[in-house]
Amino acid sequence: MYNFTEDDTLYGDFHRRANSKLKKKMLISLSIQGLLDLFVAGISLVIGLGIFALIATILCSAAFLHSTKDVS
């Protein structure tokens, strides 16, 4: 006597295809989420380095102006 399993039924086939589609959607959403994470991290890095460069420029300019007053 043959015992039907979930894979032998129409529901099993539908369930298997639905899981396959769900896995593909999850994989796509994970890759999109990863790309967005990298994008946000890149923007944060640019902003942080920009603030660092601004402060370094101000400090270097102040040091330069301070040293030129002593020489002249």
DOTORDO-654013 format. One record per residue: residue number from 1; x, y, z of N, C-alpha, C, O, CB in turn. Coordinates in Angstrom, 3 decimals. Glycine has a CB too. Layout:
BEGIN
<node nr="NUM" n_xx="X" n_yy="Y" n_zz="Z" ca_xx="X" ca_yy="Y" ca_zz="Z" c_xx="X" c_yy="Y" c_zz="Z" o_xx="X" o_yy="Y" o_zz="Z" cb_xx="X" cb_yy="Y" cb_zz="Z"/>
...
This chain:
BEGIN
<node nr="1" n_xx="0.834" n_yy="-1.171" n_zz="0.000" ca_xx="0.000" ca_yy="0.000" ca_zz="0.000" c_xx="0.887" c_yy="1.245" c_zz="0.000" o_xx="1.889" o_yy="1.311" o_zz="0.711" cb_xx="-0.953" cb_yy="-0.008" cb_zz="1.210"/>
<node nr="2" n_xx="0.508" n_yy="2.202" n_zz="-0.790" ca_xx="1.301" ca_yy="3.423" ca_zz="-0.950" c_xx="0.791" c_yy="4.496" c_zz="0.000" o_xx="-0.406" o_yy="4.783" o_zz="0.036" cb_xx="1.251" cb_yy="3.928" cb_zz="-2.415"/>
<node nr="3" n_xx="1.685" n_yy="5.078" n_zz="0.757" ca_xx="1.325" ca_yy="6.182" ca_zz="1.654" c_xx="1.649" c_yy="7.503" c_zz="0.956" o_xx="2.779" o_yy="7.731" o_zz="0.525" cb_xx="2.086" cb_yy="6.072" cb_zz="3.026"/>
<node nr="4" n_xx="0.663" n_yy="8.347" n_zz="0.855" ca_xx="0.885" ca_yy="9.648" ca_zz="0.245" c_xx="1.618" c_yy="10.553" c_zz="1.231" o_xx="1.306" o_yy="10.601" o_zz="2.421" cb_xx="-0.456" cb_yy="10.286" cb_zz="-0.196"/>
<node nr="5" n_xx="2.564" n_yy="11.238" n_zz="0.715" ca_xx="3.271" ca_yy="12.226" ca_zz="1.534" c_xx="2.873" c_yy="13.620" c_zz="1.072" o_xx="2.132" o_yy="13.783" o_zz="0.102" cb_xx="4.820" cb_yy="12.034" cb_zz="1.447"/>
<node nr="6" n_xx="3.365" n_yy="14.593" n_zz="1.765" ca_xx="3.024" ca_yy="15.976" ca_zz="1.428" c_xx="3.544" c_yy="16.338" c_zz="0.038" o_xx="2.931" o_yy="17.140" o_zz="-0.666" cb_xx="3.598" cb_yy="16.945" cb_zz="2.479"/>
<node nr="7" n_xx="4.662" n_yy="15.755" n_zz="-0.354" ca_xx="5.240" ca_yy="16.065" ca_zz="-1.661" c_xx="4.429" c_yy="15.486" c_zz="-2.810" o_xx="4.538" o_yy="15.966" o_zz="-3.939" cb_xx="6.654" cb_yy="15.549" cb_zz="-1.733"/>
<node nr="8" n_xx="3.618" n_yy="14.465" n_zz="-2.547" ca_xx="2.841" ca_yy="13.835" ca_zz="-3.606" c_xx="1.543" c_yy="14.570" c_zz="-3.902" o_xx="0.908" o_yy="14.301" o_zz="-4.922" cb_xx="2.540" cb_yy="12.413" cb_zz="-3.239"/>
<node nr="9" n_xx="1.145" n_yy="15.459" n_zz="-3.064" ca_xx="-0.136" ca_yy="16.135" ca_zz="-3.243" c_xx="0.048" c_yy="17.440" c_zz="-3.991" o_xx="1.161" o_yy="17.944" o_zz="-4.139" cb_xx="-0.803" cb_yy="16.392" cb_zz="-1.893"/>
<node nr="10" n_xx="-1.056" n_yy="17.968" n_zz="-4.454" ca_xx="-1.029" ca_yy="19.270" ca_zz="-5.113" c_xx="-0.593" c_yy="20.344" c_zz="-4.128" o_xx="0.115" o_yy="21.285" o_zz="-4.487" cb_xx="-2.408" cb_yy="19.612" cb_zz="-5.706"/>
<node nr="11" n_xx="-1.027" n_yy="20.189" n_zz="-2.880" ca_xx="-0.634" ca_yy="21.152" ca_zz="-1.854" c_xx="0.879" c_yy="21.141" c_zz="-1.662" o_xx="1.501" o_yy="22.194" o_zz="-1.522" cb_xx="-1.343" cb_yy="20.844" cb_zz="-0.523"/>
<node nr="12" n_xx="1.463" n_yy="19.954" n_zz="-1.656" ca_xx="2.911" ca_yy="19.846" ca_zz="-1.474" c_xx="3.662" c_yy="20.543" c_zz="-2.590" o_xx="4.657" o_yy="21.223" o_zz="-2.340" cb_xx="3.330" cb_yy="18.387" cb_zz="-1.402"/>
<node nr="13" n_xx="3.193" n_yy="20.381" n_zz="-3.830" ca_xx="3.834" ca_yy="21.036" ca_zz="-4.963" c_xx="3.699" c_yy="22.550" c_zz="-4.849" o_xx="4.658" o_yy="23.288" o_zz="-5.077" cb_xx="3.230" cb_yy="20.544" cb_zz="-6.285"/>
<node nr="14" n_xx="2.501" n_yy="23.003" n_zz="-4.495" ca_xx="2.270" ca_yy="24.438" ca_zz="-4.315" c_xx="3.146" c_yy="24.979" c_zz="-3.188" o_xx="3.748" o_yy="26.046" o_zz="-3.298" cb_xx="0.779" cb_yy="24.718" cb_zz="-4.018"/>
<node nr="15" n_xx="3.197" n_yy="24.209" n_zz="-2.103" ca_xx="3.979" ca_yy="24.623" ca_zz="-0.943" c_xx="5.462" c_yy="24.724" c_zz="-1.307" o_xx="6.144" o_yy="25.664" o_zz="-0.897" cb_xx="3.777" cb_yy="23.635" cb_zz="0.224"/>
<node nr="16" n_xx="5.955" n_yy="23.753" n_zz="-2.076" ca_xx="7.360" ca_yy="23.750" ca_zz="-2.481" c_xx="7.670" c_yy="24.949" c_zz="-3.374" o_xx="8.700" o_yy="25.600" o_zz="-3.202" cb_xx="7.707" cb_yy="22.442" cb_zz="-3.211"/>
<node nr="17" n_xx="6.774" n_yy="25.245" n_zz="-4.337" ca_xx="6.991" ca_yy="26.400" ca_zz="-5.217" c_xx="6.897" c_yy="27.710" c_zz="-4.440" o_xx="7.657" o_yy="28.644" o_zz="-4.695" cb_xx="5.971" cb_yy="26.399" cb_zz="-6.365"/>
<node nr="18" n_xx="5.961" n_yy="27.776" n_zz="-3.490" ca_xx="5.819" ca_yy="28.995" ca_zz="-2.683" c_xx="7.066" c_yy="29.219" c_zz="-1.838" o_xx="7.532" o_yy="30.350" o_zz="-1.697" cb_xx="4.569" cb_yy="28.909" cb_zz="-1.776"/>
<node nr="19" n_xx="7.607" n_yy="28.141" n_zz="-1.276" ca_xx="8.841" ca_yy="28.271" ca_zz="-0.501" c_xx="9.989" c_yy="28.728" c_zz="-1.379" o_xx="10.814" o_yy="29.537" o_zz="-0.952" cb_xx="9.194" cb_yy="26.948" cb_zz="0.171"/>
<node nr="20" n_xx="10.051" n_yy="28.220" n_zz="-2.598" ca_xx="11.107" ca_yy="28.617" ca_zz="-3.518" c_xx="11.007" c_yy="30.101" c_zz="-3.847" o_xx="12.013" o_yy="30.809" o_zz="-3.857" cb_xx="11.041" cb_yy="27.783" cb_zz="-4.800"/>
<node nr="21" n_xx="9.789" n_yy="30.570" n_zz="-4.115" ca_xx="9.602" ca_yy="31.995" ca_zz="-4.414" c_xx="9.921" c_yy="32.847" c_zz="-3.195" o_xx="10.514" o_yy="33.919" o_zz="-3.314" cb_xx="8.163" cb_yy="32.267" cb_zz="-4.886"/>
<node nr="22" n_xx="9.523" n_yy="32.360" n_zz="-2.017" ca_xx="9.784" ca_yy="33.107" ca_zz="-0.790" c_xx="11.284" c_yy="33.209" c_zz="-0.529" o_xx="11.781" o_yy="34.256" o_zz="-0.114" cb_xx="9.080" cb_yy="32.445" cb_zz="0.403"/>
<node nr="23" n_xx="11.994" n_yy="32.119" n_zz="-0.773" ca_xx="13.443" ca_yy="32.139" ca_zz="-0.582" c_xx="14.107" c_yy="33.114" c_zz="-1.545" o_xx="15.042" o_yy="33.819" o_zz="-1.166" cb_xx="14.028" cb_yy="30.736" cb_zz="-0.768"/>
<node nr="24" n_xx="13.632" n_yy="33.158" n_zz="-2.784" ca_xx="14.194" ca_yy="34.104" ca_zz="-3.748" c_xx="13.924" c_yy="35.541" c_zz="-3.319" o_xx="14.807" o_yy="36.394" o_zz="-3.409" cb_xx="13.615" cb_yy="33.853" cb_zz="-5.146"/>
<node nr="25" n_xx="12.702" n_yy="35.811" n_zz="-2.851" ca_xx="12.369" ca_yy="37.167" ca_zz="-2.395" c_xx="13.203" c_yy="37.548" c_zz="-1.183" o_xx="13.667" o_yy="38.683" o_zz="-1.073" cb_xx="10.873" cb_yy="37.274" cb_zz="-2.058"/>
<node nr="26" n_xx="13.394" n_yy="36.596" n_zz="-0.271" ca_xx="14.198" ca_yy="36.887" ca_zz="0.910" c_xx="15.642" c_yy="37.149" c_zz="0.526" o_xx="16.285" o_yy="38.033" o_zz="1.092" cb_xx="14.120" cb_yy="35.737" cb_zz="1.911"/>
<node nr="27" n_xx="16.158" n_yy="36.386" n_zz="-0.434" ca_xx="17.534" ca_yy="36.582" ca_zz="-0.883" c_xx="17.693" c_yy="37.943" c_zz="-1.538" o_xx="18.684" o_yy="38.635" o_zz="-1.306" cb_xx="17.947" cb_yy="35.475" cb_zz="-1.858"/>
<node nr="28" n_xx="16.721" n_yy="38.328" n_zz="-2.355" ca_xx="16.772" ca_yy="39.640" ca_zz="-3.000" c_xx="16.674" c_yy="40.741" c_zz="-1.955" o_xx="17.402" o_yy="41.731" o_zz="-2.025" cb_xx="15.641" cb_yy="39.783" cb_zz="-4.039"/>
<node nr="29" n_xx="15.772" n_yy="40.576" n_zz="-0.978" ca_xx="15.620" ca_yy="41.613" ca_zz="0.047" c_xx="16.869" c_yy="41.703" c_zz="0.913" o_xx="17.246" o_yy="42.792" o_zz="1.345" cb_xx="14.390" cb_yy="41.332" cb_zz="0.923"/>
<node nr="30" n_xx="17.515" n_yy="40.565" n_zz="1.172" ca_xx="18.750" ca_yy="40.603" ca_zz="1.947" c_xx="19.856" c_yy="41.293" c_zz="1.169" o_xx="20.640" o_yy="42.043" o_zz="1.749" cb_xx="19.183" cb_yy="39.193" cb_zz="2.335"/>
<node nr="31" n_xx="19.933" n_yy="41.055" n_zz="-0.132" ca_xx="20.975" ca_yy="41.712" ca_zz="-0.912" c_xx="20.694" c_yy="43.204" c_zz="-1.025" o_xx="21.622" o_yy="44.012" o_zz="-0.992" cb_xx="21.085" cb_yy="41.083" cb_zz="-2.307"/>
<node nr="32" n_xx="19.418" n_yy="43.580" n_zz="-1.158" ca_xx="19.078" ca_yy="45.003" ca_zz="-1.199" c_xx="19.378" c_yy="45.636" c_zz="0.152" o_xx="19.892" o_yy="46.753" o_zz="0.212" cb_xx="17.586" cb_yy="45.208" cb_zz="-1.578"/>
<node nr="33" n_xx="19.065" n_yy="44.941" n_zz="1.228" ca_xx="19.338" ca_yy="45.472" ca_zz="2.561" c_xx="20.845" c_yy="45.629" c_zz="2.771" o_xx="21.293" o_yy="46.613" o_zz="3.359" cb_xx="18.736" cb_yy="44.552" cb_zz="3.647"/>
<node nr="34" n_xx="21.611" n_yy="44.674" n_zz="2.298" ca_xx="23.067" ca_yy="44.778" ca_zz="2.410" c_xx="23.618" c_yy="45.947" c_zz="1.623" o_xx="24.512" o_yy="46.653" o_zz="2.089" cb_xx="23.720" cb_yy="43.501" cb_zz="1.941"/>
<node nr="35" n_xx="23.083" n_yy="46.151" n_zz="0.426" ca_xx="23.524" ca_yy="47.290" ca_zz="-0.379" c_xx="23.152" c_yy="48.609" c_zz="0.281" o_xx="23.940" o_yy="49.555" o_zz="0.275" cb_xx="22.920" cb_yy="47.218" cb_zz="-1.778"/>
<node nr="36" n_xx="21.953" n_yy="48.673" n_zz="0.850" ca_xx="21.553" ca_yy="49.898" ca_zz="1.554" c_xx="22.425" c_yy="50.134" c_zz="2.783" o_xx="22.771" o_yy="51.276" o_zz="3.085" cb_xx="20.073" cb_yy="49.823" cb_zz="1.966"/>
<node nr="37" n_xx="22.781" n_yy="49.072" n_zz="3.488" ca_xx="23.677" ca_yy="49.219" ca_zz="4.643" c_xx="25.032" c_yy="49.775" c_zz="4.217" o_xx="25.576" o_yy="50.665" o_zz="4.870" cb_xx="23.864" cb_yy="47.868" cb_zz="5.355"/>
<node nr="38" n_xx="25.572" n_yy="49.251" n_zz="3.126" ca_xx="26.850" ca_yy="49.763" ca_zz="2.626" c_xx="26.736" c_yy="51.207" c_zz="2.174" o_xx="27.649" o_yy="52.004" o_zz="2.389" cb_xx="27.353" cb_yy="48.901" cb_zz="1.477"/>
<node nr="39" n_xx="25.614" n_yy="51.548" n_zz="1.545" ca_xx="25.388" ca_yy="52.916" ca_zz="1.084" c_xx="25.336" c_yy="53.882" c_zz="2.264" o_xx="25.961" o_yy="54.943" o_zz="2.230" cb_xx="24.086" cb_yy="53.000" cb_zz="0.270"/>
<node nr="40" n_xx="24.596" n_yy="53.518" n_zz="3.301" ca_xx="24.489" ca_yy="54.375" ca_zz="4.488" c_xx="25.838" c_yy="54.472" c_zz="5.201" o_xx="26.210" o_yy="55.543" o_zz="5.680" cb_xx="23.409" cb_yy="53.832" cb_zz="5.457"/>
<node nr="41" n_xx="26.564" n_yy="53.370" n_zz="5.272" ca_xx="27.884" ca_yy="53.397" ca_zz="5.902" c_xx="28.837" c_yy="54.292" c_zz="5.114" o_xx="29.636" o_yy="55.018" o_zz="5.705" cb_xx="28.460" cb_yy="51.973" cb_zz="6.012"/>
<node nr="42" n_xx="28.758" n_yy="54.246" n_zz="3.791" ca_xx="29.601" ca_yy="55.107" ca_zz="2.962" c_xx="29.286" c_yy="56.576" c_zz="3.163" o_xx="30.191" o_yy="57.404" o_zz="3.264" cb_xx="29.440" cb_yy="54.749" cb_zz="1.502"/>
<node nr="43" n_xx="28.004" n_yy="56.900" n_zz="3.222" ca_xx="27.613" ca_yy="58.295" ca_zz="3.451" c_xx="28.087" c_yy="58.753" c_zz="4.830" o_xx="28.580" o_yy="59.872" o_zz="4.972" cb_xx="26.074" cb_yy="58.463" cb_zz="3.325"/>
<node nr="44" n_xx="27.945" n_yy="57.909" n_zz="5.833" ca_xx="28.406" ca_yy="58.260" ca_zz="7.180" c_xx="29.914" c_yy="58.477" c_zz="7.200" o_xx="30.407" o_yy="59.390" o_zz="7.863" cb_xx="28.018" cb_yy="57.163" cb_zz="8.185"/>
<node nr="45" n_xx="30.639" n_yy="57.643" n_zz="6.477" ca_xx="32.090" ca_yy="57.787" ca_zz="6.406" c_xx="32.477" c_yy="59.095" c_zz="5.736" o_xx="33.384" o_yy="59.784" o_zz="6.204" cb_xx="32.707" cb_yy="56.611" cb_zz="5.653"/>
<node nr="46" n_xx="31.809" n_yy="59.445" n_zz="4.657" ca_xx="32.095" ca_yy="60.697" ca_zz="3.953" c_xx="31.812" c_yy="61.891" c_zz="4.858" o_xx="32.605" o_yy="62.832" o_zz="4.910" cb_xx="31.261" cb_yy="60.798" cb_zz="2.659"/>
<node nr="47" n_xx="30.696" n_yy="61.859" n_zz="5.566" ca_xx="30.362" ca_yy="62.966" ca_zz="6.473" c_xx="31.394" c_yy="63.059" c_zz="7.599" o_xx="31.855" o_yy="64.151" o_zz="7.932" cb_xx="28.937" cb_yy="62.782" cb_zz="7.062"/>
<node nr="48" n_xx="31.752" n_yy="61.929" n_zz="8.177" ca_xx="32.742" ca_yy="61.927" ca_zz="9.263" c_xx="34.096" c_yy="62.430" c_zz="8.805" o_xx="34.727" o_yy="63.227" o_zz="9.499" cb_xx="32.890" cb_yy="60.534" cb_zz="9.835"/>
<node nr="49" n_xx="34.553" n_yy="61.975" n_zz="7.643" ca_xx="35.839" ca_yy="62.447" ca_zz="7.126" c_xx="35.774" c_yy="63.913" c_zz="6.733" o_xx="36.766" o_yy="64.632" o_zz="6.853" cb_xx="36.272" cb_yy="61.608" cb_zz="5.929"/>
<node nr="50" n_xx="34.615" n_yy="64.364" n_zz="6.263" ca_xx="34.451" ca_yy="65.779" ca_zz="5.927" c_xx="34.568" c_yy="66.660" c_zz="7.154" o_xx="35.211" o_yy="67.708" o_zz="7.108" cb_xx="33.109" cb_yy="66.013" cb_zz="5.254"/>
<node nr="51" n_xx="33.952" n_yy="66.243" n_zz="8.254" ca_xx="34.062" ca_yy="67.005" ca_zz="9.506" c_xx="35.505" c_yy="67.000" c_zz="10.000" o_xx="36.015" o_yy="68.024" o_zz="10.454" cb_xx="33.121" cb_yy="66.420" cb_zz="10.592"/>
<node nr="52" n_xx="36.161" n_yy="65.845" n_zz="9.910" ca_xx="37.568" ca_yy="65.754" ca_zz="10.308" c_xx="38.435" c_yy="66.678" c_zz="9.459" o_xx="39.308" o_yy="67.366" o_zz="9.988" cb_xx="38.068" cb_yy="64.303" cb_zz="10.190"/>
<node nr="53" n_xx="38.203" n_yy="66.700" n_zz="8.149" ca_xx="38.988" ca_yy="67.559" ca_zz="7.261" c_xx="38.745" c_yy="69.032" c_zz="7.560" o_xx="39.680" o_yy="69.832" o_zz="7.513" cb_xx="38.653" cb_yy="67.261" cb_zz="5.800"/>
<node nr="54" n_xx="37.517" n_yy="69.399" n_zz="7.864" ca_xx="37.199" ca_yy="70.790" ca_zz="8.193" c_xx="37.928" c_yy="71.227" c_zz="9.464" o_xx="38.516" o_yy="72.308" o_zz="9.508" cb_xx="35.678" cb_yy="70.969" cb_zz="8.364"/>
<node nr="55" n_xx="37.886" n_yy="70.390" n_zz="10.486" ca_xx="38.571" ca_yy="70.724" ca_zz="11.739" c_xx="40.079" c_yy="70.779" c_zz="11.523" o_xx="40.742" o_yy="71.683" o_zz="12.033" cb_xx="38.228" cb_yy="69.696" cb_zz="12.839"/>
<node nr="56" n_xx="40.631" n_yy="69.822" n_zz="10.772" ca_xx="42.069" ca_yy="69.817" ca_zz="10.506" c_xx="42.479" c_yy="71.054" c_zz="9.715" o_xx="43.541" o_yy="71.622" o_zz="9.971" cb_xx="42.470" cb_yy="68.547" cb_zz="9.745"/>
<node nr="57" n_xx="41.661" n_yy="71.477" n_zz="8.765" ca_xx="41.966" ca_yy="72.670" ca_zz="7.979" c_xx="41.985" c_yy="73.914" c_zz="8.860" o_xx="42.878" o_yy="74.753" o_zz="8.744" cb_xx="40.947" cb_yy="72.840" cb_zz="6.848"/>
<node nr="58" n_xx="41.004" n_yy="74.026" n_zz="9.732" ca_xx="40.947" ca_yy="75.191" ca_zz="10.630" c_xx="42.155" c_yy="75.209" c_zz="11.565" o_xx="42.770" o_yy="76.256" o_zz="11.771" cb_xx="39.636" cb_yy="75.179" cb_zz="11.455"/>
<node nr="59" n_xx="42.492" n_yy="74.053" n_zz="12.128" ca_xx="43.633" ca_yy="74.000" ca_zz="13.043" c_xx="44.950" c_yy="74.268" c_zz="12.326" o_xx="45.809" o_yy="74.968" o_zz="12.861" cb_xx="43.689" cb_yy="72.647" cb_zz="13.731"/>
<node nr="60" n_xx="45.121" n_yy="73.728" n_zz="11.135" ca_xx="46.353" ca_yy="73.971" ca_zz="10.377" c_xx="46.457" c_yy="75.434" c_zz="9.961" o_xx="47.546" o_yy="76.009" o_zz="9.985" cb_xx="46.410" cb_yy="73.067" cb_zz="9.137"/>
<node nr="61" n_xx="45.351" n_yy="76.029" n_zz="9.586" ca_xx="45.357" ca_yy="77.449" ca_zz="9.222" c_xx="45.704" c_yy="78.309" c_zz="10.429" o_xx="46.473" o_yy="79.263" o_zz="10.314" cb_xx="43.992" cb_yy="77.869" cb_zz="8.648"/>
<node nr="62" n_xx="45.145" n_yy="77.975" n_zz="11.576" ca_xx="45.448" ca_yy="78.735" ca_zz="12.791" c_xx="46.922" c_yy="78.595" c_zz="13.161" o_xx="47.560" o_yy="79.577" o_zz="13.540" cb_xx="44.560" cb_yy="78.263" cb_zz="13.959"/>
<node nr="63" n_xx="47.466" n_yy="77.386" n_zz="13.055" ca_xx="48.880" ca_yy="77.175" ca_zz="13.364" c_xx="49.765" c_yy="77.925" c_zz="12.372" o_xx="50.781" o_yy="78.500" o_zz="12.764" cb_xx="49.218" cb_yy="75.671" cb_zz="13.349"/>
<node nr="64" n_xx="49.396" n_yy="77.928" n_zz="11.106" ca_xx="50.177" ca_yy="78.642" ca_zz="10.090" c_xx="50.152" c_yy="80.141" c_zz="10.347" o_xx="51.192" o_yy="80.797" o_zz="10.301" cb_xx="49.641" cb_yy="78.338" cb_zz="8.683"/>
<node nr="65" n_xx="48.965" n_yy="80.688" n_zz="10.617" ca_xx="48.865" ca_yy="82.125" ca_zz="10.869" c_xx="49.599" c_yy="82.519" c_zz="12.148" o_xx="50.187" o_yy="83.598" o_zz="12.221" cb_xx="47.398" cb_yy="82.545" cb_zz="10.958"/>
<node nr="66" n_xx="49.565" n_yy="81.654" n_zz="13.147" ca_xx="50.266" ca_yy="81.942" ca_zz="14.392" c_xx="51.780" c_yy="81.957" c_zz="14.174" o_xx="52.479" o_yy="82.807" o_zz="14.726" cb_xx="49.892" cb_yy="80.910" cb_zz="15.466"/>
<node nr="67" n_xx="52.286" n_yy="81.018" n_zz="13.370" ca_xx="53.735" ca_yy="80.957" ca_zz="13.147" c_xx="54.207" c_yy="82.071" c_zz="12.219" o_xx="55.351" o_yy="82.506" o_zz="12.354" cb_xx="54.123" cb_yy="79.598" cb_zz="12.564"/>
<node nr="68" n_xx="53.402" n_yy="82.548" n_zz="11.300" ca_xx="53.832" ca_yy="83.628" ca_zz="10.402" c_xx="53.881" c_yy="84.960" c_zz="11.130" o_xx="54.675" o_yy="85.823" o_zz="10.755" cb_xx="52.895" cb_yy="83.729" cb_zz="9.195"/>
<node nr="69" n_xx="53.079" n_yy="85.160" n_zz="12.136" ca_xx="53.141" ca_yy="86.404" ca_zz="12.907" c_xx="54.451" c_yy="86.480" c_zz="13.686" o_xx="55.009" o_yy="87.564" o_zz="13.850" cb_xx="51.937" cb_yy="86.509" cb_zz="13.869"/>
<node nr="70" n_xx="54.942" n_yy="85.351" n_zz="14.164" ca_xx="56.192" ca_yy="85.341" ca_zz="14.913" c_xx="57.378" c_yy="85.645" c_zz="14.005" o_xx="58.310" o_yy="86.328" o_zz="14.429" cb_xx="56.388" cb_yy="83.992" cb_zz="15.602"/>
<node nr="71" n_xx="57.366" n_yy="85.161" n_zz="12.779" ca_xx="58.491" ca_yy="85.335" ca_zz="11.865" c_xx="58.567" c_yy="86.775" c_zz="11.376" o_xx="59.654" o_yy="87.350" o_zz="11.321" cb_xx="58.372" cb_yy="84.376" cb_zz="10.674"/>
<node nr="72" n_xx="57.442" n_yy="87.359" n_zz="11.025" ca_xx="57.459" ca_yy="88.718" ca_zz="10.482" c_xx="57.464" c_yy="89.698" c_zz="11.606" o_xx="57.478" o_yy="90.906" o_zz="11.372" cb_xx="56.267" cb_yy="88.973" cb_zz="9.559"/>
